[in-house]
Amino acid sequence: MELLELCQNAHACRGVIGKLSTEEKNAVLYTAADLLVNKEESILTANKLDIAYAEQKGMAKGMI
């Protein structure tokens, strides 16, 4: 499962998530954390591209 998909699913079923036990909520959070760690390289690469684009377009440093 991709991180975006996990987040979209979490948002869609937020009412159900609110009723989960602490252990179940923790399992969801650990899954999200694992996905972030596994996608770290692509996330950082995309972030660098976003920063470069913003700088190229003259965006204020404080907004980047």
Number of C-alpha atoms within 10 A of each C-alpha: 8 10 16 11 10 15 12 11 11 14 12 11 11 11 10 10 14 10 10 12 10 10 9 12 14 12 12 16 12 12 15 18 13 13 16 15 11 12 13 12 11 11 13 11 10 12 12 12 12 13 14 13 13 15 14 9 9 9 12 9 9 5 7 11
